[in-house]
Amino acid sequence: MLEQIPHPAEHVVAIRAGGTVTAQELQQAIDLIEMTKKRCPKVSLVAELDNLRWMTLTALLRDLGYGLTQIGELDHYHRAAVITDKEWIKHIAHLEDKLVRKIEIRTFSHKEHSAAMEWVAELPEAATDDADEEPEQKGYHGA
């Protein structure tokens, strides 16, 4: 099961995974991410993963395929918060943080749920403060 978790920030896609995840559920999450990428220059993700048991083979293949298509799209992503109390999931998230340098990935326990939601809501300074400014206003005055 995959379900969307409400989040007040427009650029955040929050998902809870539990039980068995099907390809259809995963596709709905992918569609949500893609719609958010069209609306927002940077997207942050929240994944609650404690009750996840497994993914169907089709879902696993779709997840791998989508992940590979995103390698050239990493500039669209800002942060990913993984909410879990499972140590093995935390280890995987920390490994991904080391491997995928363009996305800041942090783990949070369920007791830190609010902190995780606040952390992903933060945007990089350039995406919030001066996105509409001209280059000269940002300090660039040509070569």
Protein Blocks (a to p, Z undefined) as FASTA:
>chain_A
ZZddddfbfkbccdddehjadfklmmmmmmmmmmmmmmpmbdcddddfklpmbdcfklmm
mmmmmmmmmmmmmmmpcbdcdddfbfklmmmmmmmmmmmmmbccddddfklmmmmmmmmm
pccfklmmmmmpcfklnopabZZ
